[in-house]
């Protein structure tokens, strides 16, 4: 059974969902609660149940603390079972990228099978169901440009600025 919470952070409205195995979804900050609810595809009843979940409350606390600049890593059980074997391998590699570090799609590809997998890595990064917790925002293009981001480049810039790494990118591309 899945349940979820929606909450307001200093960056906007966010959502977190879980299964019995762990956190399985994070919705990055949006302008409205309705936008988060729409992306999560949960009913109000599921949200009411989620308020009782200590794991969801802990996820909310850790995400809020991260966005306030007070947390650098996450200690949450995750349920990544919706991903393919290759996606899960990429996501586990992303989890090893420390706060304040940037890595390229190529760097990830070399750790999951070889440089020929860079495009597949990009697709797996874009399918990450728990952004921030699995730091897909720390992946940039080989030429030190931003690359892509499923929630838009302005959000990626903000996350990199929070971590102090935005200045490492090529100025004409940041």
PyMOL commands that place a pseudoatom at each C-alpha (Angstrom):
pseudoatom trace, name=CA, resn=UNK, resi=1, chain=A, elem=C, hetatm=0, pos=[0.000, 0.000, 0.000]
pseudoatom trace, name=CA, resn=UNK, resi=2, chain=A, elem=C, hetatm=0, pos=[1.344, 3.405, -0.982]
pseudoatom trace, name=CA, resn=UNK, resi=3, chain=A, elem=C, hetatm=0, pos=[0.793, 6.548, 0.980]
pseudoatom trace, name=CA, resn=UNK, resi=4, chain=A, elem=C, hetatm=0, pos=[2.112, 10.083, 0.758]
pseudoatom trace, name=CA, resn=UNK, resi=5, chain=A, elem=C, hetatm=0, pos=[2.413, 13.494, 2.331]
pseudoatom trace, name=CA, resn=UNK, resi=6, chain=A, elem=C, hetatm=0, pos=[2.468, 16.931, 0.778]
pseudoatom trace, name=CA, resn=UNK, resi=7, chain=A, elem=C, hetatm=0, pos=[4.138, 19.753, 2.656]
pseudoatom trace, name=CA, resn=UNK, resi=8, chain=A, elem=C, hetatm=0, pos=[5.337, 23.295, 2.206]
pseudoatom trace, name=CA, resn=UNK, resi=9, chain=A, elem=C, hetatm=0, pos=[9.098, 23.866, 2.250]
pseudoatom trace, name=CA, resn=UNK, resi=10, chain=A, elem=C, hetatm=0, pos=[10.925, 27.176, 2.005]
pseudoatom trace, name=CA, resn=UNK, resi=11, chain=A, elem=C, hetatm=0, pos=[11.308, 26.414, -1.731]
pseudoatom trace, name=CA, resn=UNK, resi=12, chain=A, elem=C, hetatm=0, pos=[7.654, 25.564, -2.372]
pseudoatom trace, name=CA, resn=UNK, resi=13, chain=A, elem=C, hetatm=0, pos=[5.217, 22.669, -2.058]
pseudoatom trace, name=CA, resn=UNK, resi=14, chain=A, elem=C, hetatm=0, pos=[6.734, 19.173, -2.088]
pseudoatom trace, name=CA, resn=UNK, resi=15, chain=A, elem=C, hetatm=0, pos=[5.551, 15.591, -1.864]
pseudoatom trace, name=CA, resn=UNK, resi=16, chain=A, elem=C, hetatm=0, pos=[6.968, 12.296, -0.644]
pseudoatom trace, name=CA, resn=UNK, resi=17, chain=A, elem=C, hetatm=0, pos=[5.475, 8.836, -1.121]
pseudoatom trace, name=CA, resn=UNK, resi=18, chain=A, elem=C, hetatm=0, pos=[6.297, 5.438, 0.321]
pseudoatom trace, name=CA, resn=UNK, resi=19, chain=A, elem=C, hetatm=0, pos=[5.536, 1.774, 0.047]
pseudoatom trace, name=CA, resn=UNK, resi=20, chain=A, elem=C, hetatm=0, pos=[5.909, -0.726, 2.859]
pseudoatom trace, name=CA, resn=UNK, resi=21, chain=A, elem=C, hetatm=0, pos=[9.560, -1.123, 1.728]
pseudoatom trace, name=CA, resn=UNK, resi=22, chain=A, elem=C, hetatm=0, pos=[10.604, 2.537, 1.794]
pseudoatom trace, name=CA, resn=UNK, resi=23, chain=A, elem=C, hetatm=0, pos=[10.403, 5.963, 0.192]
pseudoatom trace, name=CA, resn=UNK, resi=24, chain=A, elem=C, hetatm=0, pos=[9.559, 5.531, -3.493]
pseudoatom trace, name=CA, resn=UNK, resi=25, chain=A, elem=C, hetatm=0, pos=[8.895, 9.054, -4.695]
pseudoatom trace, name=CA, resn=UNK, resi=26, chain=A, elem=C, hetatm=0, pos=[9.858, 12.686, -4.150]
pseudoatom trace, name=CA, resn=UNK, resi=27, chain=A, elem=C, hetatm=0, pos=[8.192, 15.593, -5.924]
pseudoatom trace, name=CA, resn=UNK, resi=28, chain=A, elem=C, hetatm=0, pos=[10.476, 18.607, -6.064]
pseudoatom trace, name=CA, resn=UNK, resi=29, chain=A, elem=C, hetatm=0, pos=[9.172, 22.041, -5.041]
pseudoatom trace, name=CA, resn=UNK, resi=30, chain=A, elem=C, hetatm=0, pos=[6.197, 23.376, -6.995]
pseudoatom trace, name=CA, resn=UNK, resi=31, chain=A, elem=C, hetatm=0, pos=[4.232, 26.620, -6.773]
pseudoatom trace, name=CA, resn=UNK, resi=32, chain=A, elem=C, hetatm=0, pos=[1.066, 24.984, -5.440]
pseudoatom trace, name=CA, resn=UNK, resi=33, chain=A, elem=C, hetatm=0, pos=[-0.149, 22.032, -3.423]
pseudoatom trace, name=CA, resn=UNK, resi=34, chain=A, elem=C, hetatm=0, pos=[-2.450, 21.155, -6.318]
pseudoatom trace, name=CA, resn=UNK, resi=35, chain=A, elem=C, hetatm=0, pos=[0.537, 20.857, -8.700]
pseudoatom trace, name=CA, resn=UNK, resi=36, chain=A, elem=C, hetatm=0, pos=[2.223, 18.377, -6.341]
pseudoatom trace, name=CA, resn=UNK, resi=37, chain=A, elem=C, hetatm=0, pos=[-0.988, 16.403, -5.851]
pseudoatom trace, name=CA, resn=UNK, resi=38, chain=A, elem=C, hetatm=0, pos=[-1.440, 16.211, -9.628]
pseudoatom trace, name=CA, resn=UNK, resi=39, chain=A, elem=C, hetatm=0, pos=[2.097, 14.922, -10.184]
pseudoatom trace, name=CA, resn=UNK, resi=40, chain=A, elem=C, hetatm=0, pos=[1.838, 12.362, -7.383]
pseudoatom trace, name=CA, resn=UNK, resi=41, chain=A, elem=C, hetatm=0, pos=[-1.547, 11.017, -8.505]
pseudoatom trace, name=CA, resn=UNK, resi=42, chain=A, elem=C, hetatm=0, pos=[-2.701, 10.313, -4.959]
pseudoatom trace, name=CA, resn=UNK, resi=43, chain=A, elem=C, hetatm=0, pos=[-6.123, 10.733, -3.438]
pseudoatom trace, name=CA, resn=UNK, resi=44, chain=A, elem=C, hetatm=0, pos=[-6.788, 12.911, -0.408]
pseudoatom trace, name=CA, resn=UNK, resi=45, chain=A, elem=C, hetatm=0, pos=[-7.490, 9.710, 1.551]
pseudoatom trace, name=CA, resn=UNK, resi=46, chain=A, elem=C, hetatm=0, pos=[-3.987, 8.393, 0.807]
pseudoatom trace, name=CA, resn=UNK, resi=47, chain=A, elem=C, hetatm=0, pos=[-2.572, 11.709, 2.006]
pseudoatom trace, name=CA, resn=UNK, resi=48, chain=A, elem=C, hetatm=0, pos=[-4.517, 11.480, 5.260]
pseudoatom trace, name=CA, resn=UNK, resi=49, chain=A, elem=C, hetatm=0, pos=[-3.057, 8.026, 5.926]
pseudoatom trace, name=CA, resn=UNK, resi=50, chain=A, elem=C, hetatm=0, pos=[0.424, 9.360, 5.136]
pseudoatom trace, name=CA, resn=UNK, resi=51, chain=A, elem=C, hetatm=0, pos=[0.263, 11.882, 7.977]
pseudoatom trace, name=CA, resn=UNK, resi=52, chain=A, elem=C, hetatm=0, pos=[0.526, 8.982, 10.404]
pseudoatom trace, name=CA, resn=UNK, resi=53, chain=A, elem=C, hetatm=0, pos=[3.694, 7.586, 8.854]
pseudoatom trace, name=CA, resn=UNK, resi=54, chain=A, elem=C, hetatm=0, pos=[6.855, 8.215, 10.870]
pseudoatom trace, name=CA, resn=UNK, resi=55, chain=A, elem=C, hetatm=0, pos=[8.963, 7.395, 7.791]
pseudoatom trace, name=CA, resn=UNK, resi=56, chain=A, elem=C, hetatm=0, pos=[7.204, 10.060, 5.706]
pseudoatom trace, name=CA, resn=UNK, resi=57, chain=A, elem=C, hetatm=0, pos=[7.556, 12.587, 8.525]
pseudoatom trace, name=CA, resn=UNK, resi=58, chain=A, elem=C, hetatm=0, pos=[11.277, 11.767, 8.735]
pseudoatom trace, name=CA, resn=UNK, resi=59, chain=A, elem=C, hetatm=0, pos=[11.669, 12.179, 4.967]
pseudoatom trace, name=CA, resn=UNK, resi=60, chain=A, elem=C, hetatm=0, pos=[9.923, 15.558, 5.174]
pseudoatom trace, name=CA, resn=UNK, resi=61, chain=A, elem=C, hetatm=0, pos=[12.227, 16.626, 8.029]
pseudoatom trace, name=CA, resn=UNK, resi=62, chain=A, elem=C, hetatm=0, pos=[15.369, 15.554, 6.158]
pseudoatom trace, name=CA, resn=UNK, resi=63, chain=A, elem=C, hetatm=0, pos=[14.319, 17.262, 2.900]
pseudoatom trace, name=CA, resn=UNK, resi=64, chain=A, elem=C, hetatm=0, pos=[13.343, 20.451, 4.726]
pseudoatom trace, name=CA, resn=UNK, resi=65, chain=A, elem=C, hetatm=0, pos=[16.671, 20.458, 6.555]
pseudoatom trace, name=CA, resn=UNK, resi=66, chain=A, elem=C, hetatm=0, pos=[18.581, 19.904, 3.280]
pseudoatom trace, name=CA, resn=UNK, resi=67, chain=A, elem=C, hetatm=0, pos=[16.799, 22.794, 1.548]
pseudoatom trace, name=CA, resn=UNK, resi=68, chain=A, elem=C, hetatm=0, pos=[17.613, 25.016, 4.539]
pseudoatom trace, name=CA, resn=UNK, resi=69, chain=A, elem=C, hetatm=0, pos=[21.313, 24.191, 4.088]
pseudoatom trace, name=CA, resn=UNK, resi=70, chain=A, elem=C, hetatm=0, pos=[21.520, 22.230, 7.339]
pseudoatom trace, name=CA, resn=UNK, resi=71, chain=A, elem=C, hetatm=0, pos=[21.762, 18.658, 5.951]
pseudoatom trace, name=CA, resn=UNK, resi=72, chain=A, elem=C, hetatm=0, pos=[24.159, 17.166, 3.419]
pseudoatom trace, name=CA, resn=UNK, resi=73, chain=A, elem=C, hetatm=0, pos=[23.069, 13.530, 3.186]
pseudoatom trace, name=CA, resn=UNK, resi=74, chain=A, elem=C, hetatm=0, pos=[19.996, 11.370, 3.653]
pseudoatom trace, name=CA, resn=UNK, resi=75, chain=A, elem=C, hetatm=0, pos=[19.356, 8.357, 5.822]
pseudoatom trace, name=CA, resn=UNK, resi=76, chain=A, elem=C, hetatm=0, pos=[16.088, 6.958, 4.527]
pseudoatom trace, name=CA, resn=UNK, resi=77, chain=A, elem=C, hetatm=0, pos=[15.034, 3.470, 3.436]
pseudoatom trace, name=CA, resn=UNK, resi=78, chain=A, elem=C, hetatm=0, pos=[14.241, 3.558, -0.288]
pseudoatom trace, name=CA, resn=UNK, resi=79, chain=A, elem=C, hetatm=0, pos=[12.052, 1.368, -2.462]
pseudoatom trace, name=CA, resn=UNK, resi=80, chain=A, elem=C, hetatm=0, pos=[13.535, 1.530, -5.957]
pseudoatom trace, name=CA, resn=UNK, resi=81, chain=A, elem=C, hetatm=0, pos=[11.776, -1.585, -7.211]
pseudoatom trace, name=CA, resn=UNK, resi=82, chain=A, elem=C, hetatm=0, pos=[9.979, 0.327, -9.984]
pseudoatom trace, name=CA, resn=UNK, resi=83, chain=A, elem=C, hetatm=0, pos=[13.310, 0.775, -11.787]
pseudoatom trace, name=CA, resn=UNK, resi=84, chain=A, elem=C, hetatm=0, pos=[15.019, -1.647, -14.120]
pseudoatom trace, name=CA, resn=UNK, resi=85, chain=A, elem=C, hetatm=0, pos=[18.200, -3.399, -13.016]
pseudoatom trace, name=CA, resn=UNK, resi=86, chain=A, elem=C, hetatm=0, pos=[20.274, -0.905, -15.013]
pseudoatom trace, name=CA, resn=UNK, resi=87, chain=A, elem=C, hetatm=0, pos=[18.413, 2.094, -13.551]
pseudoatom trace, name=CA, resn=UNK, resi=88, chain=A, elem=C, hetatm=0, pos=[18.916, 0.816, -10.008]
pseudoatom trace, name=CA, resn=UNK, resi=89, chain=A, elem=C, hetatm=0, pos=[22.637, 0.392, -10.715]
pseudoatom trace, name=CA, resn=UNK, resi=90, chain=A, elem=C, hetatm=0, pos=[22.834, 3.997, -11.930]
pseudoatom trace, name=CA, resn=UNK, resi=91, chain=A, elem=C, hetatm=0, pos=[20.849, 5.264, -8.939]
pseudoatom trace, name=CA, resn=UNK, resi=92, chain=A, elem=C, hetatm=0, pos=[23.132, 3.419, -6.512]
pseudoatom trace, name=CA, resn=UNK, resi=93, chain=A, elem=C, hetatm=0, pos=[26.131, 5.030, -8.219]
pseudoatom trace, name=CA, resn=UNK, resi=94, chain=A, elem=C, hetatm=0, pos=[24.512, 8.479, -7.872]
pseudoatom trace, name=CA, resn=UNK, resi=95, chain=A, elem=C, hetatm=0, pos=[24.026, 7.902, -4.147]
pseudoatom trace, name=CA, resn=UNK, resi=96, chain=A, elem=C, hetatm=0, pos=[27.808, 7.726, -3.761]
pseudoatom trace, name=CA, resn=UNK, resi=97, chain=A, elem=C, hetatm=0, pos=[28.323, 11.271, -5.094]
pseudoatom trace, name=CA, resn=UNK, resi=98, chain=A, elem=C, hetatm=0, pos=[28.972, 13.481, -2.091]
pseudoatom trace, name=CA, resn=UNK, resi=99, chain=A, elem=C, hetatm=0, pos=[27.372, 16.814, -1.342]
pseudoatom trace, name=CA, resn=UNK, resi=100, chain=A, elem=C, hetatm=0, pos=[29.284, 19.585, -3.093]
pseudoatom trace, name=CA, resn=UNK, resi=101, chain=A, elem=C, hetatm=0, pos=[30.663, 17.320, -5.847]
pseudoatom trace, name=CA, resn=UNK, resi=102, chain=A, elem=C, hetatm=0, pos=[29.788, 17.219, -9.523]
pseudoatom trace, name=CA, resn=UNK, resi=103, chain=A, elem=C, hetatm=0, pos=[30.147, 14.235, -11.833]
pseudoatom trace, name=CA, resn=UNK, resi=104, chain=A, elem=C, hetatm=0, pos=[29.473, 13.739, -15.534]
pseudoatom trace, name=CA, resn=UNK, resi=105, chain=A, elem=C, hetatm=0, pos=[27.160, 11.285, -17.264]
pseudoatom trace, name=CA, resn=UNK, resi=106, chain=A, elem=C, hetatm=0, pos=[30.364, 9.752, -18.661]
pseudoatom trace, name=CA, resn=UNK, resi=107, chain=A, elem=C, hetatm=0, pos=[31.769, 9.305, -15.141]
pseudoatom trace, name=CA, resn=UNK, resi=108, chain=A, elem=C, hetatm=0, pos=[28.636, 7.400, -14.136]
pseudoatom trace, name=CA, resn=UNK, resi=109, chain=A, elem=C, hetatm=0, pos=[28.655, 5.358, -17.366]
pseudoatom trace, name=CA, resn=UNK, resi=110, chain=A, elem=C, hetatm=0, pos=[32.207, 4.163, -16.700]
pseudoatom trace, name=CA, resn=UNK, resi=111, chain=A, elem=C, hetatm=0, pos=[31.069, 2.852, -13.304]
pseudoatom trace, name=CA, resn=UNK, resi=112, chain=A, elem=C, hetatm=0, pos=[28.018, 0.988, -14.591]
pseudoatom trace, name=CA, resn=UNK, resi=113, chain=A, elem=C, hetatm=0, pos=[29.370, -0.703, -17.685]
pseudoatom trace, name=CA, resn=UNK, resi=114, chain=A, elem=C, hetatm=0, pos=[31.381, 1.572, -19.955]
pseudoatom trace, name=CA, resn=UNK, resi=115, chain=A, elem=C, hetatm=0, pos=[31.449, 4.904, -21.750]
pseudoatom trace, name=CA, resn=UNK, resi=116, chain=A, elem=C, hetatm=0, pos=[29.063, 3.598, -24.425]
pseudoatom trace, name=CA, resn=UNK, resi=117, chain=A, elem=C, hetatm=0, pos=[26.293, 3.757, -21.808]
pseudoatom trace, name=CA, resn=UNK, resi=118, chain=A, elem=C, hetatm=0, pos=[26.397, 7.551, -21.314]
pseudoatom trace, name=CA, resn=UNK, resi=119, chain=A, elem=C, hetatm=0, pos=[23.065, 8.117, -23.096]
pseudoatom trace, name=CA, resn=UNK, resi=120, chain=A, elem=C, hetatm=0, pos=[21.398, 5.257, -21.196]
pseudoatom trace, name=CA, resn=UNK, resi=121, chain=A, elem=C, hetatm=0, pos=[22.785, 6.749, -17.984]
pseudoatom trace, name=CA, resn=UNK, resi=122, chain=A, elem=C, hetatm=0, pos=[21.158, 10.061, -18.921]
pseudoatom trace, name=CA, resn=UNK, resi=123, chain=A, elem=C, hetatm=0, pos=[17.823, 8.306, -19.337]
pseudoatom trace, name=CA, resn=UNK, resi=124, chain=A, elem=C, hetatm=0, pos=[18.210, 6.514, -15.992]
pseudoatom trace, name=CA, resn=UNK, resi=125, chain=A, elem=C, hetatm=0, pos=[19.182, 9.758, -14.249]
pseudoatom trace, name=CA, resn=UNK, resi=126, chain=A, elem=C, hetatm=0, pos=[16.072, 11.410, -15.707]
pseudoatom trace, name=CA, resn=UNK, resi=127, chain=A, elem=C, hetatm=0, pos=[13.886, 8.567, -14.406]
pseudoatom trace, name=CA, resn=UNK, resi=128, chain=A, elem=C, hetatm=0, pos=[15.128, 8.923, -10.813]
pseudoatom trace, name=CA, resn=UNK, resi=129, chain=A, elem=C, hetatm=0, pos=[11.990, 8.684, -8.640]
pseudoatom trace, name=CA, resn=UNK, resi=130, chain=A, elem=C, hetatm=0, pos=[13.577, 10.262, -5.549]
pseudoatom trace, name=CA, resn=UNK, resi=131, chain=A, elem=C, hetatm=0, pos=[15.453, 13.394, -6.657]
pseudoatom trace, name=CA, resn=UNK, resi=132, chain=A, elem=C, hetatm=0, pos=[17.586, 15.145, -4.037]
pseudoatom trace, name=CA, resn=UNK, resi=133, chain=A, elem=C, hetatm=0, pos=[17.666, 11.945, -1.927]
pseudoatom trace, name=CA, resn=UNK, resi=134, chain=A, elem=C, hetatm=0, pos=[19.389, 10.322, -4.905]
pseudoatom trace, name=CA, resn=UNK, resi=135, chain=A, elem=C, hetatm=0, pos=[21.340, 13.372, -6.084]
pseudoatom trace, name=CA, resn=UNK, resi=136, chain=A, elem=C, hetatm=0, pos=[20.718, 13.386, -9.831]
pseudoatom trace, name=CA, resn=UNK, resi=137, chain=A, elem=C, hetatm=0, pos=[21.219, 17.171, -9.803]
pseudoatom trace, name=CA, resn=UNK, resi=138, chain=A, elem=C, hetatm=0, pos=[24.962, 16.566, -9.276]
pseudoatom trace, name=CA, resn=UNK, resi=139, chain=A, elem=C, hetatm=0, pos=[25.303, 15.085, -12.775]
pseudoatom trace, name=CA, resn=UNK, resi=140, chain=A, elem=C, hetatm=0, pos=[26.456, 17.529, -15.450]
pseudoatom trace, name=CA, resn=UNK, resi=141, chain=A, elem=C, hetatm=0, pos=[27.653, 17.257, -19.034]
pseudoatom trace, name=CA, resn=UNK, resi=142, chain=A, elem=C, hetatm=0, pos=[31.244, 16.260, -19.792]
pseudoatom trace, name=CA, resn=UNK, resi=143, chain=A, elem=C, hetatm=0, pos=[31.970, 19.831, -20.986]
pseudoatom trace, name=CA, resn=UNK, resi=144, chain=A, elem=C, hetatm=0, pos=[30.971, 21.238, -17.560]
pseudoatom trace, name=CA, resn=UNK, resi=145, chain=A, elem=C, hetatm=0, pos=[27.624, 22.569, -18.806]
pseudoatom trace, name=CA, resn=UNK, resi=146, chain=A, elem=C, hetatm=0, pos=[24.452, 21.926, -16.829]
pseudoatom trace, name=CA, resn=UNK, resi=147, chain=A, elem=C, hetatm=0, pos=[23.163, 19.024, -18.903]
pseudoatom trace, name=CA, resn=UNK, resi=148, chain=A, elem=C, hetatm=0, pos=[19.491, 18.281, -18.300]
pseudoatom trace, name=CA, resn=UNK, resi=149, chain=A, elem=C, hetatm=0, pos=[17.162, 17.963, -15.354]
pseudoatom trace, name=CA, resn=UNK, resi=150, chain=A, elem=C, hetatm=0, pos=[13.720, 16.419, -15.196]
pseudoatom trace, name=CA, resn=UNK, resi=151, chain=A, elem=C, hetatm=0, pos=[12.363, 19.286, -13.091]
pseudoatom trace, name=CA, resn=UNK, resi=152, chain=A, elem=C, hetatm=0, pos=[13.926, 22.015, -15.218]
pseudoatom trace, name=CA, resn=UNK, resi=153, chain=A, elem=C, hetatm=0, pos=[17.272, 23.766, -15.270]
pseudoatom trace, name=CA, resn=UNK, resi=154, chain=A, elem=C, hetatm=0, pos=[16.244, 26.583, -12.882]
pseudoatom trace, name=CA, resn=UNK, resi=155, chain=A, elem=C, hetatm=0, pos=[15.653, 23.969, -10.143]
pseudoatom trace, name=CA, resn=UNK, resi=156, chain=A, elem=C, hetatm=0, pos=[18.981, 22.293, -10.946]
pseudoatom trace, name=CA, resn=UNK, resi=157, chain=A, elem=C, hetatm=0, pos=[20.775, 25.666, -10.744]
pseudoatom trace, name=CA, resn=UNK, resi=158, chain=A, elem=C, hetatm=0, pos=[19.166, 26.344, -7.353]
pseudoatom trace, name=CA, resn=UNK, resi=159, chain=A, elem=C, hetatm=0, pos=[20.210, 22.954, -5.971]
pseudoatom trace, name=CA, resn=UNK, resi=160, chain=A, elem=C, hetatm=0, pos=[23.781, 23.391, -7.233]
pseudoatom trace, name=CA, resn=UNK, resi=161, chain=A, elem=C, hetatm=0, pos=[23.893, 26.914, -5.798]
pseudoatom trace, name=CA, resn=UNK, resi=162, chain=A, elem=C, hetatm=0, pos=[22.742, 25.534, -2.436]
pseudoatom trace, name=CA, resn=UNK, resi=163, chain=A, elem=C, hetatm=0, pos=[25.607, 23.020, -2.533]
pseudoatom trace, name=CA, resn=UNK, resi=164, chain=A, elem=C, hetatm=0, pos=[28.132, 25.631, -3.694]
pseudoatom trace, name=CA, resn=UNK, resi=165, chain=A, elem=C, hetatm=0, pos=[28.958, 23.943, -7.006]
pseudoatom trace, name=CA, resn=UNK, resi=166, chain=A, elem=C, hetatm=0, pos=[27.202, 26.169, -9.566]
pseudoatom trace, name=CA, resn=UNK, resi=167, chain=A, elem=C, hetatm=0, pos=[30.381, 28.257, -9.998]
pseudoatom trace, name=CA, resn=UNK, resi=168, chain=A, elem=C, hetatm=0, pos=[32.260, 25.137, -11.195]
pseudoatom trace, name=CA, resn=UNK, resi=169, chain=A, elem=C, hetatm=0, pos=[30.198, 25.043, -14.388]
pseudoatom trace, name=CA, resn=UNK, resi=170, chain=A, elem=C, hetatm=0, pos=[31.101, 26.839, -17.585]
pseudoatom trace, name=CA, resn=UNK, resi=171, chain=A, elem=C, hetatm=0, pos=[29.753, 30.402, -17.178]
pseudoatom trace, name=CA, resn=UNK, resi=172, chain=A, elem=C, hetatm=0, pos=[28.124, 30.558, -20.607]
pseudoatom trace, name=CA, resn=UNK, resi=173, chain=A, elem=C, hetatm=0, pos=[26.166, 27.397, -19.800]
pseudoatom trace, name=CA, resn=UNK, resi=174, chain=A, elem=C, hetatm=0, pos=[25.170, 27.960, -16.193]
for i in range(1, 174): cmd.bond("trace and resi %d" % i, "trace and resi %d" % (i + 1))
show_as sticks, trace
zoom trace
